[in-house]
Amino acid sequence: QVQLVESGGGLVQPGGSLRLSCAVSGGIFSIAVMGWYRQAPGKQRELVAGTSGGARTDYADSVKGRFTISRDNAKNTVYLQMNSLKPDDTAVYYCNYRVPWKGADYWGQGTQVTVSS
């Protein structure tokens, strides 16, 4: 069973920074497609950033240039560095682990990010 544990959320002022972490256990982290998603109240969950085992990264247009996804395969951990945060970034952020050819798709419990003055 794959387990994902997120940390690093909190309250930050506009323009501030946060770094989210997602520690994965029980899976084959190095080959997994890892993603960060977010869901704001009343909105659908959306992809924020993703990275494959081959180090390719993808970002939502709304966060390009501000957010950076990275992974440490030795620590089975994926990170999301969030800079220049805006109130519109307020949401619950979820970590996702996928190995599509194995039918594996797991989610973390979510961590709240609130951007407010």
Contact map, one row per residue, 1 for C-alpha under 8 A:
111000000000000000000000011000000000000000000000000000000000000000000000000000000000000000000000000000000000000000000
111100000000000000000001111000000000000000000000000000000000000000000000000000000000000000000000000000000100000000000
111110000000000000000001111000000000000000000000000000000000000000000000000000000000000000000000000000000111000000000
011111000000000000000111100000000000000000000000000000000000000000000000000000000000000000000011100000000111100000000
001111100000000000000111000000000000000000000000000000000000000000000000000000000000000000000000000000000001100000000
000111110000000000011110000000000000000000000000000000000000000000000000000000000000000000000110000000000001111000000
000011111000000000011100000000000000000000000000000000000000000000000000000000000000000000000000000000000000001000000
000001111100000001111000000000000000000000000000000000000000000000000000000000000000000000000000000000000000001000000
000000111110000001110000000000000000000000000000000000000000000000000000000000000000000000000000000000000000001111000
000000011111000001000000000000000000000000000000000000000000000000000000000000000000000000000000000000000000001111000
000000001111100000000000000000000000000000000000000000000000000000000000000000000000000000000000000000000000000011110
000000000111110111000000000000000000000000000000000000000000000000000000000000000000000000000000000000000000000011111
000000000011111100000000000000000000000000000000000000000000000000000000000000000000100000000000000000000000000000111
000000000001111100000000000000000000000000000000000000000000000000000000000000000001111000000000000000000000000000111
000000000000111110000000000000000000000000000000000000000000000000000000000000000011110000000000000000000000000000000
000000000001111111000000000000000000000000000000000000000000000000000000000000000011100000000000000000000000000000000
000000000001001111100000000000000000000000000000000000000000000000000000000000001111100000000000000000000000000000000
000000011101000111110000000000000000000000000000000000000000000000000000000000001110000000000000000000000000000000000
000000011000000011111000000000000000000000000000000000000000000000000000000000111100000000000000000000000000000000000
000001111000000001111100000000000000000000000000000000000000000000000000000000111100000000000000000000000000000000000
000001110000000000111110000000000000000000000000000000000000000000000000000011110000000000000000000000000000000000000
000111100000000000011111000000000000000000000000000000000000000000000000000011100000000000000010000000000001000000000
000111000000000000001111100000000000000000000000000000000000000000000000001111000000000000000000000000000000000000000
011110000000000000000111111010000000000000000000000000000000000000000000000110000000000000000000000000000000000000000
011100000000000000000011111000000000000000000000000000000000000000000000000100000000000000000000000000000000000000000
111000000000000000000001111100000000000000000000000000000000000000000000000000000000000000000000000000000000000000000
111000000000000000000001111110000000000000000000000000000000000000000000000000000000000000000000000000000000000000000
000000000000000000000000011111110000000000000000000000000000000000000000000000000000000000000000000000000000000000000
000000000000000000000001001111110000000000000000000000000000000000000000100100000000000000000000000000000000000000000
000000000000000000000000000111110000000000000000000010000000000000000000100100000000000000000000000000000000000000000
000000000000000000000000000111111000000000000000000111000000000000000000000000000000000000000000001000000000000000000
000000000000000000000000000111111100000000000000000110000000000000000000000000000000000000000000111000000000000000000
000000000000000000000000000000111110000000000000011110000000000000000000000000000000000000000000111000000000000000000
000000000000000000000000000000011111000000000000011100000000000000000000000001000000000000000011110000000000000000000
000000000000000000000000000000001111100000000011111000000000000000000000000000000000000000000011100000000000000000000
000000000000000000000000000000000111110000000011110000000000000000000000000000010000000000001111000000000000000000000
000000000000000000000000000000000011111000001111100000000000000000000000000000000000000000001111000000000000000000000
000000000000000000000000000000000001111100001111000000000000000000000000000000000000000000111100000000000000000000000
000000000000000000000000000000000000111110111100000000000000000000000000000000000000000000111000000000000000000000000
000000000000000000000000000000000000011111111000000000000000000000000000000000000000000001110000000000000000000000000
000000000000000000000000000000000000001111100000000000000000000000000000000000000000000000100000000000000000000000000
000000000000000000000000000000000000000111110000000000000000000000000000000000000000000000000000000000000000000000000
000000000000000000000000000000000000001111111000000000000000000000000000000000000000000000000000000000000000000000000
000000000000000000000000000000000000001101111100000000000000000000000000000000000000000000000000000000000000000000000
000000000000000000000000000000000000111100111110000000000000000000000000000000000000000000000000000000000000000000000
000000000000000000000000000000000000111000011111000000000000000000000000000000000000000000000000000000000000000000000
000000000000000000000000000000000011110000001111110000000011000000000000000000000000000000000000000000000000000000000
000000000000000000000000000000000011110000000111110000000011001000000000000000000000000000000000000000000000000000000
000000000000000000000000000000000011100000000011111000001111000000011000000000000000000000000000000000000000000000000
000000000000000000000000000000001111000000000011111100001110000000001000000000000000000000000000000000000000000000000
000000000000000000000000000000001110000000000000111111111100000000001110000000000000000000000000000000000000000000000
000000000000000000000000000000111100000000000000011111111000000000000000000000000000000000000000000000000000000000000
000000000000000000000000000001111000000000000000001111110000000000000000000000000000000000000000000000000000000000000
000000000000000000000000000000100000000000000000001111110000000000000000000000000000000000000000000000000000000000000
000000000000000000000000000000000000000000000000001111111000000000000000000000000000000000000000000000000000000000000
000000000000000000000000000000000000000000000000001111111100000000000000000000000000000000000000000000000000000000000
000000000000000000000000000000000000000000000000111100111110000000001000000000000000000000000000000000000000000000000
000000000000000000000000000000000000000000000000111000011111000000000000000000000000000000000000000000000000000000000
000000000000000000000000000000000000000000000011110000001111101100000000000000000000000000000000000000000000000000000
000000000000000000000000000000000000000000000011100000000111111100000000000000000000000000000000000000000000000000000
000000000000000000000000000000000000000000000000000000000011111100000000000000000000000000000000000000000000000000000
000000000000000000000000000000000000000000000000000000000001111100000000000000000000000000000000000000000000000000000
000000000000000000000000000000000000000000000001000000000011111111100000000000000000000000000000000000000000000000000
000000000000000000000000000000000000000000000000000000000011111111100000000000000000000000000000000000000000000000000
000000000000000000000000000000000000000000000000000000000000001111110000000000000000000000000000000000000000000000000
000000000000000000000000000000000000000000000000000000000000001111110000000000000111100000000000000000000000000000000
000000000000000000000000000000000000000000000000000000000000001111111000000000011110000000000000000000000000000000000
000000000000000000000000000000000000000000000000100000000000000011111100000000011100000000000000000000000000000000000
000000000000000000000000000000000000000000000000111000001000000000111110000001111000000000000000000000000000000000000
000000000000000000000000000000000000000000000000001000000000000000011111000001110000000000000000000000000000000000000
000000000000000000000000000000000000000000000000001000000000000000001111100111100000000000000000000000000000000000000
000000000000000000000000000000000000000000000000000000000000000000000111111111000000000000000000000000000000000000000
000000000000000000000000000011000000000000000000000000000000000000000011111110000000000000000000000000000000000000000
000000000000000000000000000000000000000000000000000000000000000000000001111110000000000000000000000000000000000000000
000000000000000000000010000000000000000000000000000000000000000000000001111110000000000000000000000000000000000000000
000000000000000000000011100011000000000000000000000000000000000000000011111111000000000000000000000000000000000000000
000000000000000000001111000000000000000000000000000000000000000000000011111111100000000000000000000000000000000000000
000000000000000000001110000000000100000000000000000000000000000000001111000111110000000000000000000000000000000000000
000000000000000000111100000000000000000000000000000000000000000000001110000011111000000000000000000000000000000000000
000000000000000000111000000000000001000000000000000000000000000000111100000001111100000000000000000000000000000000000
000000000000000011110000000000000000000000000000000000000000000000111000000000111110000000000000000000000000000000000
000000000000000011110000000000000000000000000000000000000000000001110000000000011111100000000000000000000000000000000
000000000000001111000000000000000000000000000000000000000000000001100000000000001111100000000000000000000000000000000
000000000000011110000000000000000000000000000000000000000000000001000000000000000111110000000000000000000000000000000
000000000000111110000000000000000000000000000000000000000000000001000000000000000111111010000000000000000000000000100
000000000000011000000000000000000000000000000000000000000000000000000000000000000001111111000000000000000000000000110
000000000000010000000000000000000000000000000000000000000000000000000000000000000000111111000000000000000000000001110
000000000000000000000000000000000000000000000000000000000000000000000000000000000000011111000000000000000000000000100
000000000000000000000000000000000000000000000000000000000000000000000000000000000000111111100000000000000000000011100
000000000000000000000000000000000000000100000000000000000000000000000000000000000000011111110000000000000000000111100
000000000000000000000000000000000000011110000000000000000000000000000000000000000000000011111000000000000000000111000
000000000000000000000000000000000000011100000000000000000000000000000000000000000000000001111100000000000000011110000
000000000000000000000000000000000001111000000000000000000000000000000000000000000000000000111110000000000000011110000
000001000000000000000000000000000001110000000000000000000000000000000000000000000000000000011111000000000011111000000
000101000000000000000100000000000111100000000000000000000000000000000000000000000000000000001111100000000011110000000
000100000000000000000000000000000111100000000000000000000000000000000000000000000000000000000111110000001111000000000
000100000000000000000000000000011110000000000000000000000000000000000000000000000000000000000011111000011110000000000
000000000000000000000000000000011100000000000000000000000000000000000000000000000000000000000001111100111100000000000
000000000000000000000000000000111000000000000000000000000000000000000000000000000000000000000000111111111000000000000
000000000000000000000000000000000000000000000000000000000000000000000000000000000000000000000000011111111000000000000
000000000000000000000000000000000000000000000000000000000000000000000000000000000000000000000000001111110000000000000
000000000000000000000000000000000000000000000000000000000000000000000000000000000000000000000000001111110000000000000
000000000000000000000000000000000000000000000000000000000000000000000000000000000000000000000000011111111000000000000
000000000000000000000000000000000000000000000000000000000000000000000000000000000000000000000000111111111100000000000
000000000000000000000000000000000000000000000000000000000000000000000000000000000000000000000001111100111110000000000
011100000000000000000000000000000000000000000000000000000000000000000000000000000000000000000001110000011111000000000
001100000000000000000000000000000000000000000000000000000000000000000000000000000000000000000111100000001111100000000
001111000000000000000100000000000000000000000000000000000000000000000000000000000000000000000111000000000111110000000
000111000000000000000000000000000000000000000000000000000000000000000000000000000000000000000110000000000011111000000
000001000000000000000000000000000000000000000000000000000000000000000000000000000000000000011110000000000001111100000
000001111100000000000000000000000000000000000000000000000000000000000000000000000000000000011100000000000000111110000
000000001100000000000000000000000000000000000000000000000000000000000000000000000000000001111000000000000000011111000
000000001111000000000000000000000000000000000000000000000000000000000000000000000000000011111000000000000000001111100
000000001111000000000000000000000000000000000000000000000000000000000000000000000000001011100000000000000000000111110
000000000011110000000000000000000000000000000000000000000000000000000000000000000000111111000000000000000000000011111
000000000011110000000000000000000000000000000000000000000000000000000000000000000000011000000000000000000000000001111
000000000001110000000000000000000000000000000000000000000000000000000000000000000000000000000000000000000000000000111
